[in-house]
């Protein structure tokens, strides 16, 4: 698995010296918390203008939103530059979704230890 914590985006986020939304804007990522169906934790897409939009479900707990955030950031940093994919249903069984889930869990454990 890619050591995503060494990626510039995660180094800056974990450092905490720069406010969250400034970090996201500098990397071209727009984060929105919205009213999504309970079956959708979140999703990411790239707009025609080149911005990444990361949408999190407002009905999730803070911890679940954080895990979903890391999951979607993994797609932005690692997957989307290699493969372009569209929002689809039942993609949770694909290998890149499983990898993102494992990474989100690992990052959560890493942050909890700090």
Backbone as a printed PyTorch tensor [residue, N CA C, xyz], in Angstrom:
tensor([[[  0.8450,  -1.1870,   0.0000],
         [  0.0000,   0.0000,   0.0000],
         [  0.8880,   1.2480,   0.0000]],

        [[  0.4590,   2.2570,  -0.6920],
         [  1.2180,   3.5030,  -0.7760],
         [  1.2790,   4.1560,   0.5910]],

        [[  2.4420,   4.6770,   0.9580],
         [  2.5540,   5.3930,   2.2170],
         [  2.0670,   6.8170,   1.9950]],

        [[  0.7760,   6.9870,   2.0700],
         [  0.1460,   8.2610,   1.7530],
         [  0.5210,   9.3630,   2.7410]],

        [[  0.9520,   8.9900,   3.9240],
         [  1.3250,  10.0060,   4.9040],
         [  2.5480,  10.7950,   4.4780]],

        [[  3.3150,  10.2790,   3.5180],
         [  4.4630,  11.0060,   2.9880],
         [  4.0790,  11.9450,   1.8450]],

        [[  2.8530,  11.8680,   1.3770],
         [  2.3960,  12.7560,   0.3150],
         [  2.2760,  14.1760,   0.8770]],

        [[  2.6170,  15.1900,   0.0780],
         [  2.5800,  16.5780,   0.5770],
         [  1.2490,  16.9780,   1.2110]],

        [[  0.1430,  16.5690,   0.6270],
         [ -1.1590,  16.9470,   1.1700],
         [ -1.3170,  16.4570,   2.6070]],

        [[ -0.9710,  15.2120,   2.8690],
         [ -1.1250,  14.6780,   4.2210],
         [ -0.1010,  15.2680,   5.1820]],

        [[  1.1110,  15.5160,   4.7050],
         [  2.1120,  16.1250,   5.5910],
         [  1.6160,  17.4810,   6.0960]],

        [[  1.0530,  18.2870,   5.1970],
         [  0.5650,  19.6100,   5.5740],
         [ -0.6450,  19.4950,   6.4990]],

        [[ -1.5710,  18.5790,   6.1980],
         [ -2.7490,  18.4110,   7.0520],
         [ -2.3690,  17.9610,   8.4600]],

        [[ -1.4650,  16.9950,   8.5510],
         [ -1.0810,  16.4720,   9.8630],
         [ -0.2640,  17.4840,  10.6640]],

        [[  0.4710,  18.3610,   9.9710],
         [  1.2500,  19.3890,  10.6460],
         [  0.3280,  20.3530,  11.3950]],

        [[ -0.7650,  20.7110,  10.7870],
         [ -1.7480,  21.5710,  11.4320],
         [ -1.3930,  23.0400,  11.4890]],

        [[ -0.2890,  23.4450,  10.8750],
         [  0.1250,  24.8430,  10.9250],
         [ -0.7140,  25.7380,  10.0050]],

        [[ -1.2980,  25.1530,   8.9760],
         [ -2.1120,  25.9080,   8.0190],
         [ -3.5570,  25.4650,   8.1900]],

        [[ -4.4960,  26.4050,   8.2360],
         [ -5.9100,  26.0300,   8.3830],
         [ -6.3680,  25.0640,   7.3000]],

        [[ -7.2630,  24.1600,   7.7020],
         [ -7.7450,  23.0830,   6.8330],
         [ -8.2040,  23.5890,   5.4690]],

        [[ -9.0910,  24.5710,   5.4380],
         [ -9.6440,  25.0030,   4.1520],
         [ -8.6040,  25.6890,   3.2720]],

        [[ -7.5910,  26.3080,   3.8620],
         [ -6.5030,  26.8750,   3.0600],
         [ -5.6860,  25.7570,   2.4010]],

        [[ -5.4540,  24.6820,   3.1450],
         [ -4.7370,  23.5330,   2.5810],
         [ -5.5400,  22.9470,   1.4180]],

        [[ -6.8300,  22.7210,   1.6510],
         [ -7.6840,  22.1430,   0.6070],
         [ -7.7070,  23.0320,  -0.6310]],

        [[ -7.8640,  24.3410,  -0.4530],
         [ -7.8830,  25.2560,  -1.5970],
         [ -6.5590,  25.2520,  -2.3460]],

        [[ -5.4540,  25.1740,  -1.6280],
         [ -4.1550,  25.1810,  -2.3020],
         [ -3.9210,  23.9160,  -3.1310]],

        [[ -4.6070,  22.8260,  -2.7880],
         [ -4.5040,  21.5960,  -3.5620],
         [ -5.6630,  21.4320,  -4.5440]],

        [[ -6.4990,  22.4630,  -4.6700],
         [ -7.6030,  22.4120,  -5.6240],
         [ -8.7250,  21.4780,  -5.2170]],

        [[ -8.9370,  21.3420,  -3.9090],
         [ -9.9600,  20.4320,  -3.3950],
         [-11.0240,  21.2480,  -2.6700]],

        [[-12.2650,  21.0300,  -3.0460],
         [-13.3970,  21.6960,  -2.3920],
         [-14.1370,  20.6420,  -1.5640]],

        [[-14.2500,  20.8750,  -0.2640],
         [-14.9090,  19.9240,   0.6240],
         [-16.2790,  20.4770,   0.9960]],

        [[-17.2950,  19.6400,   0.8460],
         [-18.6670,  20.0060,   1.1840],
         [-19.2650,  18.9050,   2.0460]],

        [[-20.0030,  19.3120,   3.0540],
         [-20.7490,  18.3570,   3.8670],
         [-22.2110,  18.5570,   3.5120]],

        [[-22.8120,  17.5060,   2.9510],
         [-24.1630,  17.6440,   2.4370],
         [-25.1050,  16.5520,   2.9040]],

        [[-26.3540,  16.7460,   2.6030],
         [-27.4210,  15.8220,   2.9560],
         [-27.4900,  14.7230,   1.8970]],

        [[-26.8120,  13.6160,   2.1520],
         [-26.7630,  12.4950,   1.2110],
         [-27.6090,  11.3400,   1.7460]],

        [[-28.0100,  10.4310,   0.8730],
         [-28.7210,   9.2310,   1.3550],
         [-27.8290,   8.4460,   2.3230]],

        [[-28.4500,   7.7270,   3.2330],
         [-27.6780,   6.9920,   4.2390],
         [-26.7730,   5.9290,   3.6270]],

        [[-27.0660,   5.5010,   2.4210],
         [-26.2430,   4.4840,   1.7620],
         [-24.9590,   5.0570,   1.1620]],

        [[-24.8070,   6.3850,   1.1730],
         [-23.6310,   7.0400,   0.5820],
         [-22.8740,   7.7800,   1.6760]],

        [[-21.6470,   7.3380,   1.9610],
         [-20.8270,   8.0140,   2.9700],
         [-20.1980,   9.2800,   2.3960]],

        [[-19.8480,   9.2280,   1.1240],
         [-19.2350,  10.3690,   0.4600],
         [-18.8070,   9.9840,  -0.9330]],

        [[-18.3790,  10.9780,  -1.6930],
         [-17.8560,  10.7070,  -3.0230],
         [-17.0020,  11.8780,  -3.4830]],

        [[-16.2490,  11.6400,  -4.5370],
         [-15.3380,  12.6270,  -5.0960],
         [-15.5070,  12.6540,  -6.6040]],

        [[-15.3980,  13.8430,  -7.1620],
         [-15.3590,  13.9680,  -8.6200],
         [-14.5090,  15.1730,  -8.9850]],

        [[-14.0530,  15.1930, -10.2160],
         [-13.2570,  16.3120, -10.7200],
         [-14.1240,  17.1220, -11.6720]],

        [[-14.1810,  18.4330, -11.4390],
         [-15.0230,  19.2970, -12.2580],
         [-14.3290,  19.6510, -13.5740]],

        [[-15.0930,  20.2320, -14.4800],
         [-14.5330,  20.6730, -15.7620],
         [-13.4570,  21.7300, -15.5720]],

        [[-13.5360,  22.4760, -14.4760],
         [-12.5430,  23.5110, -14.1850],
         [-11.2900,  22.9500, -13.5250]],

        [[-11.2680,  21.6430, -13.2610],
         [-10.0840,  21.0020, -12.7020],
         [-10.0480,  20.8980, -11.1900]],

        [[-11.1060,  21.3200, -10.5170],
         [-11.1620,  21.1900,  -9.0630],
         [-11.7110,  19.8230,  -8.6770]],

        [[-11.1720,  19.3060,  -7.5830],
         [-11.7240,  18.0860,  -7.0140],
         [-12.8020,  18.4910,  -6.0080]],

        [[-13.9260,  17.8460,  -6.0730],
         [-15.0100,  18.0920,  -5.1290],
         [-15.1800,  16.8370,  -4.2940]],

        [[-15.0800,  17.0080,  -2.9890],
         [-15.1920,  15.9130,  -2.0470],
         [-16.4300,  16.1890,  -1.1960]],

        [[-17.4140,  15.3390,  -1.3140],
         [-18.6720,  15.5330,  -0.6150],
         [-18.8060,  14.4660,   0.4650]],

        [[-19.0740,  14.9040,   1.6930],
         [-19.2390,  14.0100,   2.8360],
         [-20.6890,  14.0600,   3.3080]],

        [[-21.1800,  12.9420,   3.8100],
         [-22.5490,  12.8520,   4.2790],
         [-22.6890,  13.5190,   5.6500]],

        [[-23.5950,  14.4810,   5.7530],
         [-23.8000,  15.2100,   7.0080],
         [-24.4030,  14.3390,   8.1060]],

        [[-24.9620,  13.2060,   7.7440],
         [-25.5970,  12.3270,   8.7250],
         [-24.6010,  11.3900,   9.4110]],

        [[-23.3570,  11.3860,   8.9590],
         [-22.3410,  10.5370,   9.5750],
         [-21.7930,  11.1920,  10.8370]],

        [[-21.2820,  10.3730,  11.7380],
         [-20.5850,  10.9140,  12.9090],
         [-19.3040,  11.6000,  12.4310]],

        [[-18.7320,  12.4160,  13.3060],
         [-17.4810,  13.1010,  12.9690],
         [-16.3940,  12.0870,  12.6010]],

        [[-16.2870,  11.0220,  13.3720],
         [-15.2650,  10.0030,  13.1120],
         [-15.4850,   9.3400,  11.7550]],

        [[-16.7310,   9.0440,  11.4300],
         [-17.0320,   8.4330,  10.1310],
         [-16.7560,   9.4110,   8.9960]],

        [[-17.0300,  10.6910,   9.2190],
         [-16.7000,  11.6890,   8.1980],
         [-15.1910,  11.7610,   7.9890]],

        [[-14.4270,  11.6670,   9.0660],
         [-12.9580,  11.6920,   8.9450],
         [-12.4540,  10.4890,   8.1550]],

        [[-12.9770,   9.3040,   8.4510],
         [-12.5780,   8.1010,   7.7060],
         [-12.9480,   8.2510,   6.2260]],

        [[-14.1460,   8.7670,   5.9710],
         [-14.5830,   8.9520,   4.5880],
         [-13.7080,   9.9880,   3.8930]],

        [[-13.3430,  11.0360,   4.6080],
         [-12.4570,  12.0600,   4.0500],
         [-11.1350,  11.4400,   3.6000]],

        [[-10.5150,  10.6480,   4.4770],
         [ -9.2310,  10.0050,   4.1330],
         [ -9.4250,   9.0660,   2.9440]],

        [[-10.5050,   8.3170,   2.9430],
         [-10.8220,   7.4020,   1.8470],
         [-10.8770,   8.1680,   0.5220]],

        [[-11.5950,   9.2810,   0.5080],
         [-11.7440,  10.0540,  -0.7290],
         [-10.4570,  10.7710,  -1.1180]],

        [[ -9.6890,  11.2250,  -0.1380],
         [ -8.3970,  11.8580,  -0.4410],
         [ -7.4550,  10.8460,  -1.0830]],

        [[ -7.5280,   9.5980,  -0.6440],
         [ -6.7110,   8.5500,  -1.2690],
         [ -7.0410,   8.4660,  -2.7500]],

        [[ -8.3260,   8.5330,  -3.0890],
         [ -8.7030,   8.5050,  -4.5050],
         [ -8.1280,   9.7070,  -5.2510]],

        [[ -8.1990,  10.8900,  -4.6490],
         [ -7.6950,  12.0990,  -5.3060],
         [ -6.1950,  12.0210,  -5.5170]],

        [[ -5.4690,  11.6300,  -4.4830],
         [ -4.0070,  11.6370,  -4.5310],
         [ -3.4350,  10.4720,  -5.3400]],

        [[ -4.0230,   9.3080,  -5.1980],
         [ -3.4200,   8.0990,  -5.7720],
         [ -4.1520,   7.5340,  -6.9870]],

        [[ -5.4660,   7.5240,  -6.9620],
         [ -6.2150,   6.8180,  -8.0050],
         [ -6.5920,   7.6910,  -9.1950]],

        [[ -7.1190,   8.8660,  -8.9320],
         [ -7.6430,   9.6850, -10.0190],
         [ -6.5760,  10.1390, -11.0160]],

        [[ -5.3400,  10.3910, -10.5740],
         [ -4.3310,  10.7220, -11.5890],
         [ -4.0230,   9.5600, -12.5440]],

        [[ -4.2530,   8.3170, -12.0950],
         [ -3.9330,   7.1430, -12.9110],
         [ -5.1210,   6.6630, -13.7320]],

        [[ -6.2750,   6.6590, -13.1120],
         [ -7.4750,   6.1940, -13.8040],
         [ -8.5740,   7.2160, -13.5960]],

        [[ -9.2360,   7.5400, -14.6390],
         [-10.3730,   8.4340, -14.4530],
         [-11.6060,   7.5490, -14.3880]],

        [[-12.3820,   7.7550, -13.3720],
         [-13.5840,   6.9560, -13.2420],
         [-14.7470,   7.8730, -12.9320]],

        [[-15.9220,   7.4150, -13.2350],
         [-17.0980,   8.2140, -12.9710],
         [-17.7890,   7.6870, -11.7270]],

        [[-18.6240,   8.5170, -11.1560],
         [-19.3860,   8.0830,  -9.9990],
         [-20.2530,   6.9120, -10.4280]],

        [[-20.1750,   5.8400,  -9.6950],
         [-20.9370,   4.6590, -10.0610],
         [-21.5140,   3.9700,  -8.8410]],

        [[-22.4320,   3.1050,  -9.0710],
         [-23.0400,   2.3430,  -7.9950],
         [-22.3250,   1.0100,  -7.8300]],

        [[-22.3380,   0.4910,  -6.6310],
         [-21.7510,  -0.8160,  -6.3190],
         [-20.2650,  -0.9030,  -6.6460]],

        [[-19.5550,   0.2120,  -6.5200],
         [-18.1150,   0.2000,  -6.7480],
         [-17.3510,  -0.2120,  -5.4960]],

        [[-18.0580,  -0.3950,  -4.3730],
         [-17.3960,  -0.7150,  -3.1140],
         [-16.6500,  -2.0430,  -3.1700]],

        [[-16.9370,  -2.8740,  -4.1380],
         [-16.2610,  -4.1700,  -4.2490],
         [-14.9830,  -4.1050,  -5.0820]],

        [[-14.7100,  -2.9690,  -5.7010],
         [-13.5140,  -2.8600,  -6.5440],
         [-12.2630,  -2.7670,  -5.6670]],

        [[-11.1360,  -3.1180,  -6.2390],
         [ -9.8920,  -3.1670,  -5.4590],
         [ -9.4720,  -1.7870,  -4.9680]],

        [[ -9.6610,  -0.7400,  -5.7750],
         [ -9.2310,   0.5720,  -5.3080],
         [-10.1290,   1.1010,  -4.1950]],

        [[-11.3810,   0.6490,  -4.1160],
         [-12.2460,   1.0210,  -2.9960],
         [-11.8030,   0.3030,  -1.7260]],

        [[-11.4790,  -0.9740,  -1.8410],
         [-10.9990,  -1.7310,  -0.6760],
         [ -9.6760,  -1.1580,  -0.1660]],

        [[ -8.7780,  -0.7770,  -1.0790],
         [ -7.5090,  -0.1590,  -0.6820],
         [ -7.7480,   1.1500,   0.0650]],

        [[ -8.6840,   1.9520,  -0.4200],
         [ -8.9890,   3.2310,   0.2320],
         [ -9.5820,   3.0030,   1.6190]],

        [[-10.4090,   1.9790,   1.7770],
         [-10.9650,   1.6510,   3.0900],
         [ -9.8680,   1.2400,   4.0700]],

        [[ -8.9440,   0.3900,   3.6060],
         [ -7.8400,  -0.0530,   4.4730],
         [ -6.9660,   1.1360,   4.8680]],

        [[ -6.7060,   2.0210,   3.9270],
         [ -5.8980,   3.1940,   4.2210],
         [ -6.5820,   4.0950,   5.2320]],

        [[ -7.8760,   4.3350,   5.0710],
         [ -8.6170,   5.1860,   6.0080],
         [ -8.5390,   4.6260,   7.4160]],

        [[ -8.6610,   3.3240,   7.5470],
         [ -8.5760,   2.6840,   8.8560],
         [ -7.1650,   2.8400,   9.4330]],

        [[ -6.1380,   2.6230,   8.6110],
         [ -4.7560,   2.7410,   9.0700],
         [ -4.4140,   4.1670,   9.4910]],

        [[ -4.8670,   5.1440,   8.7160],
         [ -4.6010,   6.5490,   9.0600],
         [ -5.3160,   6.9000,  10.3560]],

        [[ -6.5450,   6.4190,  10.5150],
         [ -7.2720,   6.6690,  11.7660],
         [ -6.5170,   6.1270,  12.9770]],

        [[ -5.9580,   4.9460,  12.8560],
         [ -5.1810,   4.3620,  13.9490],
         [ -3.8980,   5.1530,  14.1890]],

        [[ -3.2570,   5.6030,  13.1050],
         [ -2.0270,   6.3910,  13.2110],
         [ -2.2940,   7.7020,  13.9480]],

        [[ -3.3460,   8.3900,  13.5580],
         [ -3.6820,   9.6780,  14.1690],
         [ -4.0740,   9.4890,  15.6310]],

        [[ -4.7690,   8.4140,  15.9460],
         [ -5.1700,   8.1460,  17.3270],
         [ -3.9650,   7.9300,  18.2300]],

        [[ -2.8860,   7.3670,  17.6840],
         [ -1.6580,   7.1170,  18.4660],
         [ -0.8750,   8.3970,  18.7180]],

        [[ -1.0500,   9.4140,  17.8830],
         [ -0.2760,  10.6600,  18.0330],
         [ -0.7320,  11.4780,  19.1860]]])
